[in-house]
């Protein structure tokens, strides 16, 4: 890894592409890796050995500021395939697969209308109801495309996926290999070994794609093909994948233009461009290259081709539910600063997530923290979040110095706050919906999108106001939260209750209001109100939460998450909680059809483990 401040001076200024005409539509090859940031030699990383992708960069253009919109695969790919933010569509939660409006075609379908033969024989994972593959033509290789027809092919490599470190062993050779472990992690043998092993996997992925590029050239197609290389999001060591920081969102993006389509290149071969690029821009860019019009619903801007737009000023990102863990964070970033808003600041970053804890590095880091051997930046992952974070990406590549309270940056904070609010309202962003309400909306309206675009059902400005206030720890806002708790809209009431949870005992003046909400018709509102009351000292509400854990018509996953987040406050009902989990929980998010491996099962097992730990 190398700080971006070292890369910035070598960036070239992007020049605008004038409208062009060309006789033949270029072929398009996407080679996609998983779960990695720009850990490549061409990005200036001295620890990387990636000769094939480095060569690709020397023959094409490299984007220094390319970002996924979500730090995890399914919501990220949902944005890529639709040209719309997953949080606009209601597909932001991991492995949710809610429907979208029927008329919202995938970008590959739009490309097929433009005359392309489109193939994706590998991973789709679009997080949308239905069969992902139906949108694609059949074929595993460019050789399967009809003669004389332009083609688009997506090849996905899983070599660098998080699974490459699941259950890995500590390798002495790797431990002894010099490597700069990020300062937010302790340099333990397990963490050090996992980092070095991960870089070896980057080299394996590079070799795999070297062979693909050699085959393309051998078949005589390289000159007529535009090759995109990118990763589906950042990763994969803990505090990268799943988190809305550069470590989770910053991706490599290299694009090579064949000799016969050089007129489409925005800069000479070997250039490094500092233009901000977001995954939501990829769909309109494809259609611009194909000289086809983008659907009006697209939320991105083409950055190549005759329909390329002005460079964007900010990129937007979001974190919803990650597997069994419920959370909500949004971020905006310009060329220098990243602002993060955490809407559940009373939840720690490092909530136990079954899959992530199968990686030795995660277990090792937690052990170091519990043993008191972590410094302040290394401890932050295991503590409650600040409501807002601001990082200077030029001087703080690892994002460990939160500048949100720096008076010198007040204007920058104000600008980014406005940009974030404007984006959320423009999106009519569905991330503020608790999942039980999200599911009900999808069922009743046919899609989350249709429901959230009904102002009567989803008053987005009022919801954002309530959520913003809820996430701040100011006790002076309790009176306003009480007013929000009386709102006719259940999402507003939910965030009023969350605000009391965030403030804990300092919101006790809202106790009678929370007792009223504990009888609300909305299960999510009841659960949040009960959590607040337990935090106020009403431990009897634990019994209500235990009942919510077993309610298959309610929001059992939210209830399990809530009880675990209460920590020691849940111990008075430990025996009852453990018995409830062992009796079985309603399945939410069944994984691979495996019995006993739903998200509620995973969260329940973690809850039992917490309660059985010795104090």
N, C-alpha and C positions, 0 to 999 in steps of 0.2 A: 504494500500500500504506500501511497505517496500523497502528501497534502496537496489539495487543489491549488494552494497559493503558488506552488512550484509550477503547476501546469498553466495557470492563467497567463503569464507573460508570453507563452509560446503560441497562444491562440491567435488566429488571424481574423481580421474583420470580415464578416460575411458580406459578399456583394449580392445585390438583388438580381434575380433572373428575369430577363425580359421575356414577354410572351413569345412562344416558339411554335413552330409547326414541324412535324416530322412524318415521314411517309409510313412508318411501320411502328405499331405499338411494341414497346420493349417487353421481353419476358421479365418476370419478377421472381426472384428466389429469396425467400426468408429463411435464414439459418438462425435458430433460436436456442439459446442455452437457458438453464434454469437457476434461479437463486444466486446470482452473482452480481456484484458491482463491477466497476471497471478495473478489475485486477489483471491488467494486460500490460505487456511491455510498451505498447504504443501509447498508453496513457501515462507513461513515465514511472510505472511501478517496477522498482529494481529487483523485487522478489519474484516477479512473474517470468515464466518461460513460455511464451505464446508466439512462436515464429510465424505460424500461418496467418493468424489474425493480424499480427503486426504487418505482414506483407500486404494483406488486404487493405489495411489502413494506408499504406504507402501508395497504393494504387487507386484509392478512393478518398473520401472525406470522413473525418472523425468529428463527432459532436461531443463537446466537453460538457454540455449541460442538458443531457437527455434524462427524463424522469418517468418512471411508472406512476400511475395515479393511485395505486394501492400496493402495499408492501407484501402482498401474498398472491399466489397464482390465480385462483379462480376469479376474484373481483377484478384483478388486473387484466386478465384475458377477456373478461366481460366487456370492459371498456374498449379494448383493442378491436373486438369483432363487431361492436355496435356503433362505434364513433360517438358514444355517449358515456358520461360518467356513470359507473355502476351505482353510485349513490343517488343519481337522478332516477334510475330505473328501478331501484329497490333491490338490486342484486349485489349489494356491498358486503353482506355477511357471508363468511366462508361456508361453502357447501350448503347453500340455501335453495338455489334453483327455482326461484319464483318466476312466473310467466311475465313476458313483456307483451305489449300490443302486437297483434298479428301482422300489422302493416310495417312493423319495425324489422326490416330485413337485415341480415348480416352483411358486412362489407364485401364478403366473397360473392354473395348473390348480386350485389350491385356491380361487381367486377364482371361477373358472368353476363349481365345485361350489356356490358360494354364490349363484349366479344371475347373475353378471356376464358380459358379452360383452367379451373381452379381446383387444386388438389391439396389435401392435408391428411396424409395417411397416419399421422401420429397423434399427439396430445391436442385436445381441444379445450376441455375444462372451462366452458364459458359461463357456468353458474346460472344457466337459464333453463327453464322447463323445456322439455322436448329432447329430440335426438340431434345433437350437435352436427353429426356427420351428414345429415340430410341436405344441408346447405352447400355441400361440396360435391364437385365431380369426382368420379372414381379414378384412382390412380395413385401409384406410389413413387413415381419418378417422372421427370420431364419427358422421358421416353414414352410415357403413356398418353401424352397429349396428342390430339389429332394433328396431322401434318398441316403446316401452314397457318395454324391458329396460335395466337399468343397465349402463353401460359403463366400461371402463378402457382408456385409450389412452396409449401411450408414444411420445413424439416425441423424437428425438435429433438435436442439432445438432453437426456436425463442424467448425464454423467456428473454434473455439479449440483444436482438436486440435493436438498437437505438429507435425503435418505443415505447419501454416501457417507455420512458421519454417524448415522444411527447405529448404535452398538459397536462403534469402532474401538480399537484397542490403543493403548498408549504405546508408541513405537520409540524406543530409545534413540534411534537414529534421528527421528524427527525432533525429539526433545533437545538434542544437541545441535540441531541446525539453527544458526542465528536467524531470528525472525522478530520483527517489531510488533509484538502483541499490543493492540490498542490500549491506551492508558485507562480506559473505563473498565477493563478486565484485568484481574490479577494474572500474572504470568506463571501459572501452575503447569506441571508436566502435562496434564490432560488438555488444558487450553492451548498450550504451545503446540503439542502434537497434533491437535485437531486443525489448527491453522495451517501448519506445514502440509498436512495431508490434503487439505482442501486445495492448496495451491498446486499440488501434484495432480489433483483431479482437474483443475483448470488446464493444465498442460495436456491431459488426456483428451479433454473436450476439444482443445485446439487441434490436436492431431486428427481427431475424427472429422472435423470440418475441413482440414487441409485436404483430406482424401476426397471429400465432396466437391471441393473447388477444382481439384485436379481432374475429376471425372467430367465436370462441366466444360473445362477447357478441352479435354480429350474428345468430347463429343462435338466440338466446334461451335458451342453455344455461348461462350463467355462474352464475345463481342456484342451480342444482341441482348444481353441480360443485365439487369440491375440487381445487385446482391445486397441485401440488408442483413447485417448481423446485429443482434441485440439480445439482452437477457430479459426475462419476463418480470423481474424486479430484483432488488438487492438481496444480500444475504451472505452466508447462512448462519454464521456463528451468532450466539445469543446477543440480543439488542441490535439486530439488523433486520432480517426478515420479520415481518409483522409489525414493524415500528415505523412511524412516519418521520423518519430522520433521513439524512442522506444515505446512511448505511443500509436503509431499507428501500429507498426509492430511486437513488441515483444508479443509472444503468449505462453500460457501454452501448454506443450506437455508431456503427461503421457502415457506410454505403459506398459501394463501388459501381461505377457506371461503365458498361462495356464500350469498346471503341466506337461502335456505331450509334451510341446514344449519349455521347459525351456532352451534347448540347443541353442535356437535362441537369448536368452537374452544377451545383451552386458555386463551386470554387475549383481551382486546379487540384490535381491529384496530390495527395500528401498533406492537404490543408487540415487545420484543426479549427473548427468553428465554435464560436461561443454563443450561438443562438440558443435560446431556451426552446426545448422541444418536449412535448408531453405525449403520452400514449394516446390521448384522445385526438391527437393530430394525425395519427397514422392512417385512419380510414379515409379522411378527405385527401390525404397526400397520395394514397393509392389511386383514387379516382382522378386526381389531377394528372398523374402520370399517364393514366389511360385516356386522358382528354374527355372525361365524363363529368357530369354535374353531380355534386354531392347532395344528398337529401337535406332539406332545410332543417331537419331536427338535429343534425350533427352539431356537436358542441366544440369541436376543434377547428384548427386552421391548417390548411395545407402548407407544408414548408418546402415542397418541390413541385416542379411542373408548371404549366401555364396558368394554373389557378392558385398558385402560391400566394399567401396573404402576408400581411405585415408581421414581423416577429412579435410573439407574445411578451407581455411585461411580467407575468407571473405564471407559475405552475401550481396546480392544486392537487392535494392528496388527502386520502381519508383512511381511517382504520375503524372497521366495525367489529362485529364478533369474529374472533379468531378461534376456529374450532369450538371448544367448549367454553371459552372465556369471553365474557361480554364486556366490551369496552367501546369507547367512542372518542376519537381524536381527529381533528382536521388540521391541515397545514397549507400554507401558501409560501412560496419562495420566489424571490427575484434573483438577479444574477449574483447577489452578495449575501442577503439575509434570509433566514428561514424563521417563520413564526409558526408555532404549534399551539393549538388550543385543545386542552384535555378536558372533556366534559364529565369525566368521572375521576376527578383528581384524588378522591378518597380511596381509590383502588391503586395498588402498587403497579409498577411496570411489570415486575417479574411474577405475575400470577402463574401458578403452576399449570402447565399445559402438557398433557400426556406425551405428545409426540416430541416436543422440544426437549423434554426431560430424558429422552432416550439417547441424547447426545452427551458424551462424557464431559464436554466443556461446560454445559449448563449445570450439571450436578456438582462439578468441581467448584464452580463460581459460587453456588449457593452454600456449599460447605465452608468455603473461605469466609464468606460474609457471616455465617452463623458463629464461626470461630473467632470473629472479631479481627480478622487479618486483612480487611479491605480498607483502603483510604476513602476519602469523601466521594470522588468521582466513581469509584468502584462500588460503593455502597448505595448510590442513588437508585440503581435498578431495583433494589429490594425495599424501597421506601415509597410513601405516597408521592404522587406526582404534583408538581406545581400546576396551577391553572393554565398558565401560559409560559412558553419558552421562546427565547429569541437567540439565534446563533449567527455569528459572523463567519460565513463559510470561507472567507479569504484567510482568516487568522486562526480559526478553530475548526479544522477539518473533522475532528472527532466529536464535535458538539458536546463539550463538557462544561463550557462556561456560559451559563444562562445570563443574558444581558437584558432581560425584560425590564428590569428596574433602573437601567442606566439612563439618567436624565438626558444625556447627550443624544440618545437614540429615540427620544420621545416622538419625534416627527416620523421616523421610520416605522415605529410600532403603530402609530396612528394610521399610517398609509396602508400597512399590511392588514391591520384589523379591518379596515374598511373593505379592502380587496377580498378578504375572507368572507365577511358578511354579505357583500354583494354577490359573491359566487354561490353561497349557500341559498340565498333567496332566488337567484336566477335559476338554480338547479331545481328549486322546490325540493330541497334535499331530503331524502327519505331516511337518512341515518338517524334522525331524532326519534324515530318510531321504535318503541320496544317491540321485540320480535313477535309476540303474540298478536299485537295490533297489526304489524306488517303482514302476517299470515292471513289475518281476517280480512284486511283490505284486498289482498291479492285474490282471495276467494270471492268476496262480494262484488268487487268492481271488475274482475277479470284480470287485472294487473295492478301492481302497486302504483305504477306511473299514472294510470287513469285516476286512481283515488287521490294521489297527492296533487294532481293538477285540477282538483275541484276545490276552489277556495273555501267553500262552506265546510268541507270535510277536513281540510288541511290548511289552516290559516298560518302560512309559513312565517310571516314576520313576527306574529305573536309567539309562535313556538320558539323561534330563534331567541327572542327577547327572554323568554322564560328559561331556556336552557343556558343562555349566557349568564343570567343572574344566578341560576342554580349552581353553576360551576365555580362561582367565586365564594370565598370563605368569609365575606363581610357580614357580620352579625346584624348590622344595621338594615340589611335587606329583608329580614325575617317578616316584617309587616307586609312587604310587597309579595313575598312568597305565599303568605296566607291568602292574599287576594288572588294570586294565580291558582291556588288550590281550589278556588270556588268557580273556576272557569268552566264553561260548558264543554270545552274540548278536552278529551281524555289525555291527549299528548301533553297539553299544557299542564294539566293536573299532575301528570306523572313527573314532569320536570320540577314542579313545585315540591313534591315529596322528595325527589332526589336532592334538591337544594337543602332540605332539612337534614338529610343523611350526611351531606358534605360538611355541614356546620356542626353536627353532633349536638352535644349538650348546650351549646350556645344558641340553639334554635328552640329551646324548650317552650318558649312562648307560643309555639305552634302546636303544642301537644294536643289540645282539644280538636284542632283542625285535622291533625294526622289521625286521631282516633276516628273521626268521621270518614276520612279517606280509606281507612282500613276496612270499610264496608262498601267500597266503591264497586261498581259493576265491572270495572276493568281489572283483570288479575295483576297486570304490571303496576297499576296504581296502588292496589292493596299491598303488594309485596314491598314497594318502596316506602309506603307509609309505615308498614310494620317494622321495617329496618330502622326507620327514624325513631320509632317509639322504643325499640330495644336500645338504641343509642342514648335515648333520654332516660333509660333506667327501667323500662317496663319489660322485664324479662319474660313475662307471661305471653308476650307476642311471639316468642319463639315457637309456641305451639301452633299458632296460625301459620307461620312460615313453613313448619313441617308439613302441615296439611296442604299448603300450596305446592310443596315438592312432589306430592302424590297426585296432584290434580291434572289429569291428562288433557282436560279442556281449558286449562289455564296457561301458565307460563312456568312449567316446572324447572327448566334450565336456569331461568332468572332466579328462581327461588333457591336453588342449590348454590349458585354463585353468591347470592346474598348471604346465606347462612355461613359459608366459608369466609367471606369477607369480614364478617363480624368477629372472627377470631375468638379470643378468650370470652367475649360476651356470649358466645354460643355454648360455652361449656356447661352451664347449668342444665341444659337439655341434651347433653352428649349421648346418654344411653338411648333416649328416644330417637335422636337423629340417626344414630348408627343402626338402630333397629329398622327405621324407615328405609334407609338405603339398602340394607340387606334383604328387605322384603321385596325390593324391586322398585324402580322408578320408571315413569312413562318414557318411552324412547323418543328422543329428539336427535335428529341427525344421525341415523344409522349409517355406520361406515362399512362399505363393501358388503353389506348384507350380513355382517358377522353378528351373531348373537352376543349380547353383553358388551358390545363395543359402540354404544351410542354416545353422543356427547353428554347426556345426562349420566350415563354409567361412569364415564371418565371423570366428570366433575364430582360425582358421588364418591368414587374411590378416593379422590384427593381429599375430600371433606372428611371421610372416615380416618384417613391417615393423619390428618391434622389433629383431630380430636383424640386420637390414640397416642400421639407423641407425648413423651414425658416432659413435664414442665420443668 
